[in-house]
Amino acid sequence: MCGRYAASANVGELIEEFDVEEDRTGEPTRTLLVSSQDPPAGTPDHNMAPTKQAPVVLTRPARGGSEVSADPTRQLRLLTWGLVPSWSKDTSGATRMINARAESVATKPAFAKAVASRRALVPAEGWYEWQVSPTAVDAKGKPRKQPFFIHRADGDLLAMGGIYEFWRDPNVAEPDDPAAWLVSFAVVTHAAEEGLDRIHDRQPLVLEKADWERWLDPDLTSTAAIGDLLAPGPAGRFAAYPIGRAVGSNRANGPGLLLPASRADLVGVVDPMTGEIIGGPDA
């Protein structure tokens, strides 16, 4: 997975779709961004990129004033994309940990504790991937890359399986200071299914609604309890189509990024469903 997705739903839609009991997106949180996030965190973002804050669904004990309830609630929070393990000396590794491979997430030191008890759902309209052309090159003589948008074929929002972690900044004295804690997440990925593997060899783990509660349950702390959810789901759930190249810029945004590219603009692009090469001398 290349590290971009469309988080186009607003907070109200996410609360309804994911049966959220506690909306905590309005709370002050620590960010890794130097400049203000654009679009603002918690609003629809059609080009979600690493180190941005994104809406994430998780289950944790609820808070009520100074009291903390023992009963967990389903919450919507803004978390930073790019996981920083609790034992990290600093946050510099966040951009290298945007994804966690399903095959090794339970054994990698950076991810093992998080997948055991800190699992989350990452809502998205779909994700972006770049296909490397087998026939066409760019102006620098390198293989041409064509962006695709991949989404659920039934049009529903998808829920990517994620894991999250808390990192405490030792330089901030007060633990109640929002700047003292960074809460970050990674998206779990697995081998791409047939068809999508013509675009990229990896894809995010997408969980079906019937599995959301079990994935979010913090009391299920053994790999055996959720191991089957780490396996690829049934093939055929997704559709993919080539889009314009504007998505390659972090500054580009808006629903226009999802518009299909004109067939006339495609050069050396492999149709993911048929394997046909579109555009160029070998088309």
C-alpha positions in Angstrom: 0.0 0.0 0.0 1.5 3.3 -1.1 0.3 5.5 1.8 -2.6 7.6 0.5 -6.3 7.2 1.0 -9.6 9.2 0.8 -11.2 9.9 4.1 -14.1 11.7 2.6 -16.8 11.1 5.3 -17.6 13.8 7.9 -17.7 13.1 11.6 -21.5 12.8 11.8 -21.5 10.1 9.0 -18.7 8.2 10.8 -20.5 8.3 14.1 -23.6 6.8 12.5 -21.8 4.2 10.2 -19.6 2.9 13.0 -22.0 3.1 15.9 -19.7 5.5 17.8 -20.7 6.1 21.4 -18.1 8.8 22.2 -17.0 11.5 19.8 -13.5 12.7 20.9 -12.5 14.4 17.7 -12.8 17.8 19.2 -10.2 17.3 21.9 -6.7 19.0 21.6 -4.1 16.5 20.5 -0.4 16.5 19.7 0.5 16.6 16.0 3.7 16.0 14.0 2.8 18.6 11.4 4.7 21.9 11.5 2.0 23.8 9.6 -1.8 23.6 10.1 -3.4 20.5 8.5 -5.2 21.3 5.3 -8.0 20.3 5.1 -8.4 20.6 8.9 -8.2 17.4 10.9 -11.6 15.8 11.3 -13.0 17.2 8.1 -13.3 15.3 4.8 -9.9 14.8 3.3 -9.6 13.2 -0.2 -5.8 12.9 0.0 -4.9 11.6 3.5 -1.2 11.3 3.8 1.3 10.1 6.4 1.7 12.3 9.5 -1.7 13.8 9.1 -4.3 13.3 11.8 -7.1 11.0 10.7 -10.4 9.9 12.2 -10.0 6.4 13.7 -12.5 4.2 15.5 -11.3 2.3 18.6 -12.7 0.9 21.9 -11.4 2.1 25.2 -12.6 2.9 28.7 -14.8 6.0 28.7 -14.1 9.2 30.6 -16.5 11.3 32.6 -14.9 14.4 34.1 -12.2 13.1 36.4 -13.7 9.7 36.5 -12.7 6.8 34.2 -15.3 4.1 33.6 -14.2 0.5 33.5 -16.6 -0.1 30.7 -15.1 0.4 27.3 -16.9 2.5 24.7 -16.6 2.8 20.9 -14.8 6.1 20.3 -14.0 8.3 17.3 -10.6 10.0 17.7 -8.1 11.9 15.6 -4.8 9.9 15.5 -1.6 10.6 13.6 -0.9 8.3 10.7 2.5 6.7 11.3 3.0 4.5 14.3 5.4 5.6 17.1 6.0 2.7 19.5 5.8 3.6 23.2 9.5 2.8 23.7 10.8 5.1 20.9 13.2 7.8 21.9 11.5 10.3 19.6 8.9 10.5 16.8 11.3 10.5 13.8 10.3 7.0 12.7 6.6 7.7 12.2 6.8 8.0 8.4 8.4 4.6 8.2 5.6 2.8 10.1 2.5 3.8 8.2 1.8 0.1 7.4 2.2 -3.2 9.4 2.4 -6.5 7.5 -0.3 -8.9 8.6 2.2 -11.8 8.2 4.5 -10.4 10.9 2.5 -7.9 12.9 2.2 -10.2 15.9 6.0 -10.8 16.1 7.5 -7.4 15.2 8.5 -5.6 18.4 7.1 -2.3 17.0 3.7 -3.8 16.5 3.2 -6.9 18.7 1.8 -5.1 21.8 -0.5 -2.9 19.7 -2.1 -5.7 17.7 -2.7 -7.7 20.9 -4.9 -5.0 22.5 -4.9 -1.7 20.6 -6.7 -2.4 17.4 -8.7 0.2 15.5 -10.8 0.7 12.4 -9.6 3.3 9.9 -12.6 4.6 7.8 -12.0 5.4 4.1 -13.9 5.8 0.9 -11.0 4.0 -0.8 -7.3 4.0 -1.2 -4.8 5.1 -3.9 -2.2 3.0 -5.5 0.4 3.6 -8.2 0.9 1.0 -10.9 4.3 0.7 -12.5 3.9 0.4 -16.3 5.5 -2.7 -17.9 5.9 -0.8 -21.2 5.9 3.0 -20.8 8.6 5.3 -19.4 8.5 8.9 -18.2 10.6 11.8 -19.3 13.5 10.5 -17.1 13.4 7.1 -18.7 11.9 5.5 -15.6 8.8 3.2 -15.7 5.7 5.4 -15.8 3.5 5.2 -12.8 -0.3 5.4 -13.1 -2.4 6.3 -10.0 -5.5 4.2 -9.4 -8.4 4.6 -6.9 -9.6 1.4 -5.3 -12.9 1.2 -3.4 -15.6 -1.2 -2.4 -17.6 -2.4 -5.3 -20.8 -2.0 -3.3 -20.2 1.6 -2.7 -20.0 1.3 1.1 -17.3 3.0 3.3 -14.5 0.5 4.0 -12.9 -0.1 7.3 -9.2 -0.8 7.2 -7.8 -2.7 10.0 -5.4 -0.6 12.1 -3.3 -0.7 15.2 -2.5 2.2 17.5 0.0 3.2 20.1 0.6 5.9 22.8 4.0 7.6 23.0 4.9 9.8 26.0 7.2 12.8 25.4 9.7 12.8 28.3 10.4 16.5 27.8 6.8 17.5 28.7 6.5 17.4 32.5 2.7 17.5 33.0 1.0 14.2 31.9 -2.3 16.0 31.4 -0.8 18.4 28.9 -2.1 17.4 25.4 1.5 17.9 24.1 2.7 15.1 26.4 1.1 12.3 24.4 1.2 11.3 20.7 -1.4 8.8 19.7 -0.5 7.2 16.3 -1.6 4.4 14.1 -0.6 2.1 11.3 -2.7 0.3 8.7 -2.4 -3.5 8.5 -1.7 -4.8 5.0 -1.5 -8.2 3.3 -0.8 -9.6 -0.2 -3.0 -8.1 -2.9 -5.8 -10.3 -4.3 -6.0 -11.4 -7.9 -6.6 -8.4 -10.1 -5.5 -5.8 -7.6 -2.0 -7.4 -7.8 -1.8 -6.0 -11.3 -1.7 -2.6 -9.6 0.4 -3.3 -6.5 1.5 -6.4 -4.6 0.0 -5.2 -1.3 -3.4 -4.0 -0.1 -4.9 -2.9 3.2 -6.7 -5.4 5.4 -10.4 -4.5 5.0 -12.7 -5.9 7.7 -16.3 -6.7 7.1 -18.9 -5.1 9.4 -19.6 -8.5 11.1 -16.0 -8.5 12.3 -15.7 -5.0 13.6 -16.7 -5.7 17.2 -14.2 -8.6 17.6 -11.4 -6.6 16.0 -12.0 -3.7 18.3 -12.4 -5.8 21.5 -9.5 -4.8 23.8 -10.1 -7.9 25.9 -9.1 -10.2 23.1 -5.3 -10.1 23.6 -4.1 -13.4 22.1 -3.2 -13.8 18.4 -5.3 -16.9 18.3 -8.4 -14.8 19.2 -8.1 -12.5 16.2 -5.7 -14.4 14.0 -8.3 -15.3 11.4 -9.2 -11.6 11.0 -5.6 -11.0 9.8 -6.1 -13.3 6.8 -7.2 -11.7 3.4 -10.9 -11.4 3.0 -12.9 -12.8 0.0 -11.8 -11.6 -3.4 -14.1 -9.5 -5.6 -15.1 -6.9 -3.0 -13.2 -4.1 -4.7 -13.3 -2.1 -7.9 -10.4 -0.1 -9.3 -10.0 2.5 -12.0 -7.2 4.9 -13.1 -7.4 8.5 -12.1 -5.6 11.8 -12.9 -2.0 12.4 -11.7 -2.9 15.3 -9.5 -3.2 13.0 -6.5 0.6 12.7 -6.4 0.8 16.1 -4.8 0.2 16.4 -1.1 -1.4 19.8 -1.7 -4.0 18.4 -4.1 -7.4 17.6 -2.5 -11.1 17.5 -3.1 -13.5 15.0 -4.7 -12.1 15.8 -8.2 -9.2 13.5 -7.3 -11.6 10.5 -7.6 -12.6 11.3 -11.2 -11.7 8.6 -13.7 -8.9 9.4 -16.1 -9.7 9.6 -19.8 -8.7 6.5 -21.7 -7.0 8.7 -24.2 -4.6 9.9 -21.4 -3.5 6.4 -20.4 -0.1 5.2 -21.5 1.1 1.7 -20.9 -1.6 1.0 -18.2 -2.5 -2.5 -17.3 -6.3 -3.1 -16.8 -6.4 -4.8 -13.4 -9.3 -7.1 -14.4 -8.3 -8.2 -17.8 -4.5 -7.7 -18.0 -5.0 -5.6 -21.2 -2.4 -2.9 -21.8 -4.1 0.4 -22.5 -2.3 3.2 -24.5 1.0 3.2 -26.2 2.5 1.1 -29.0 1.9 -2.2 -27.3 -1.8 -1.5 -26.7 
